[in-house]
Amino acid sequence: MAGYNYPEHELGIPVKGKIASLYVLHFTEWSDPRGTPVYDLVLRYQDGSSVTNELKYGTDLMDFYAPNNDRTEPSGPNSVVAWRGHFVMGNGTDQALRIFLTELKNPRPSDAVASVDLYSRKNQSAGCVLSITTGESGLVHKAKPAQ
């Protein structure tokens, strides 16, 4: 976006071991149509091979700034809203905020992962990754709809 300078990639984030899943805490600045790729997260295995995970707008993450009273969840089975908050802007407007959690299951859990790379897809929405951690698979659960 005009006036902003975001890195196009972050390479060599160390993992160094066997993992079941990665958990990514993230959001976007700005929005795109649902299904638009935001960034790729690449698992780099110690044997030199790799697996690419494509993170998409609306499926895995959305804009940090939400419409007020919006309770929309990402549509992907392994992504949820992890946090909701708000702040009052200088003009007195109450602005809703949200952060998302996505589980990326390692398709090769018996192979050691050396590192993770992030690559922007250079669309309008800019992916903002707050943290990445490892853990057992299956820790993200979608809330059941209210009856």
N, C-alpha and C positions, 0 to 999 in steps of 0.2 A: 504494500500500500504506500501511496505517496507520503513522503516525510518519515517513514519508518524503515529501519534497516535491521532485518532479522537474518540470522545465519541460515544458510541453505542446507547445511548438514552439520552433524556432530558425529565424529568417528572415534571408534576404539574405546567405547565405554566398557570398562572391564567387568567381566562376569566370572570367568575362571572356575568352571565346575559344571557338574551335572545339575540340571534344573528341570522341574516338572512344568512350571509356568512362570511367566513374567507378569507382574501387575504394574500397570501404567496409570499414574494420576495425571490427568491432562485436561485441556480445554482449547478452544480456538479464540483468536481475536478475529472478529468479523465472521460472516457466514457465507455459505455456498448452498446450492441446491442439495437436497438429501442424496447421498450416494457418491458425492464428489470426493475423490481421494484428497486427503490433507497431507499425510506424510507416510513414508515407509519406515518400518522398524525391521532391521536385518539382524538375524542371529548369525554370528560367525562362529563356526565350530572349530575346535582345535585341529581337526584334520584338514582345514582349509576350505571346506564346503560351507554353504550358507542357505538360509531359508528367509524369504521376505514376507513380512506381514504388512498388508495395506490397511491403514487406518482411514476411515471415511467419515465425512460430515453427516451427522444424523444417525449413523449406524453405531459409531463408537464414541464420538465426542461432538460437542456443539459450542456455540458462542458462550463465552464467560458471562456476558450480559444477556439476561433473559427477560422476556416480556413479564411484567408484573402478573402474579397469580398463575404463571405458567407452570404446569407440573409435568411437562413432556419429558419422557425418558428416551434414551437412545434406543433404536430398534434392534440393535445386535444382541444376540443371546448372552454375550459375555461382557456387556457394558451396562453400567448403572450411573445414576447421579450419586456421587459420594458425599457431596456437601452442597447446601443451599444457604445463602445469606443475602444481605442487602446493605446498601449504604445510601445516605442522603447526599445527592449531588449539590453543588454550590447554588443551583437555582431552586433548591427545595424539593426536587423530584426524587422520589424513593426508587432506587434502581435495584432490581433483583439480580443476584449472581448465582453461578453454579459451577461446580467442578465435577469431572467424570472419572470413573475407575473402569479400566478395561483389563480383562484377563486374556493373555495370549498364551495358549497352551503350546508347549514345545512338542513338535511332532516327532522328535528324536530324543526322548528323555534319558536314554542310556548313553548318549554321546555328550562329551564335555563341550560346553560353550565357552569360547575364549572371550568374546566381546559382543557388543551391540552397536550398530550404527543407525543413525537417524538421518533421513533424507526428505527435505521438503518437496512436495509435489508442485509447488509454485502456483497454486491457485489463489483465489481471493482470501480464503481463510488461512490464517497462520497458526500452525500447531504450537502450543505452549506446553512443554512437558515439565511438570513439577517434580516428579520422582518416578523411579523405576525400582522395583524390588522383586525378589524371587520368593516362591512359596509352593506349597503343594497345590495341585489342581483342584478346581471346584469350589473356590472360596467366594466367588461372586454369585449372588443369588438375586434374581429379579423379585421385586415386591409383588405380591398377589394383588390383583385389582380389587378395589373396594366393592363390596356387594350391595 
